[in-house]
Amino acid sequence: MRSTRDASHGAKEPREILRDHGLRYSRPRAAIVAFFAEKDQHVSAEELHAVLNERGEHLSLSTVYLNLGALTDAGVVRSFQGKEGQKLYDSNVSPHYHLICSETGEVVDVPAPTVDGVPLGEFLKRTIEAATGWELEEPRVQLRGRAPRR
């Protein structure tokens, strides 16, 4: 399999990316990792399933879902909710937010703003934990609006 490249993984083979995240190698996982490493993209499990099948990777939809779950849990990809509430998967795992158009569903990555030099998510986590005593797993911020007319 050819080498993969993206902002979070550099030029690495899928097998190496999986190993770095503590995951066992399998052909379906390697195909999914290679797809996401091509470029920064946001796709549903159904869209990914269709693309992989078009490329000759004949995987069942349940195999795609199961492997996306494992890859998300391991931090290889991240998930978020799209316009209609569907789960989308993102190849960019660096701190950022998604601006989602409420009319078209277009998704744009927005860099994570900082508060006092700390990324917003970490600032919220620290602030809420200090105020409540809770251990916050991950703050999720949803940004919705309308894309400019082009």
N, C-alpha and C positions, 0 to 999 in steps of 0.2 A: 504494500500500500504506500502511496506517495506520502511525503512529509506534509504536515499540516502547519498552518500559521494563523495566529490571531493575537490580539493585544495581550491577552492574559496567559497564553501558553507559549508564545514565541514559535520558533520552528522546531516542532517536536512531532514524533510519530504518535498516532493514537495509542499504541501499546504503552508508550512512555507516559503519556498524559494519564491514562488509566492507572498505571502503577504509582505515579506521583500522588494520586488521590486515594490510594488504598483499594482500588477496584480490580477485580479479576478481569482478564482479557476475555472477550468473546467477539465473534464476528459482528453480531448486531451492535454491540457497544462501540466497536471500532468504526463501523459505518456511520453511526450517529455522531460520534466525536469528530470524524473527518468532515462531515457535513457542516457542523457548527464552526469548525476551524477555518473554513473557506473565507468567511466574512462575517461581520457583525450582522445578525439577523434575528427577527422575532417571528416564530412560527408556532402553530398549534401542533399537537400530536398528529392530527389528521393530515395536515399539510405536509408534515415531515414524512409520514407514512407514504403519501402519494409520490413525493419526490424520490424517496429511496426505492420504491417499487419501479418507477420510471427508469431509474439507473440500474435496474437489475438486481437490487438487494431485496429479494422477496421475503419480507418480514410480515408477520401478522400485526394487526393494530395493537393487540394486547402486548406483544413483545416490545413494540415501540413505547407504549405507555409504561410498562414495567422498567425498561431501561432508562427512560427519561426520569422516572422517580428516583432510581439509584444514582443517576448522574447529578440530579438536583441535590439530593441529600449529601453527596460527596463534594459539592461546590464546583463541579465542572461546568454546569449551566445553572441559570436561575429561572424561576417561574414568577409570573405575575398575571393579573387578570386583564383581559382585553376589553374592548368596548361593550360587548354583550355578556361579560362575566366569564367568558371562556378562558381556560388556562393557556397562556402563551409561554414559550421558552425562549430565553435570551442567551446568546453566546458570550455576551459581555458581562463578566462577573465583577468588574471593578465597581467601586461605589458610584452609583448614578441613579437617576429616577427616570420614569417614563411619562412623557406627555402624550396623552391619548385623545385623539379628536373624537368628540361625541357624535359627529355626523358621519365621518368616513371610516373611523377605526384606525386611521393612520397612527403609527407609534414613532415617536422621536425620542432618542436618548438625550437627557439633560444632565450635565455634570452636577455632581452633588455639591451644593453650596456649603460653605463652612460658617460656623459660628465660633468666634474666638479661636480661629485656627483649627477647629475640629470639624470633620465632616458632619453634616446635619444629623444623620442617623445615629452616629456615636454620641453627639451632643444630647439628642432626645433620650437615648438609652441611659446615659449617665444622670441626666436631670430627673427623669421619671423614677429611676431606681433610688436616687438619693431622697426624693420626696415621698416615696411610697414604701420602700423596703422590698419591693418586688424585684425579681430577677427577670429582666426583659430579654426575650430571645432575640427578636429583631423588629425594629419599628418599620412599618411599611407605609409609605406615603404614596397616595394616588393623585396624580395630576391630570385633570380632565378639562377640556376646553374645545374650541373650534379652531381648526387650522386656518391660516390666512387664505383668502381666495387667490388663486394663481391664474 
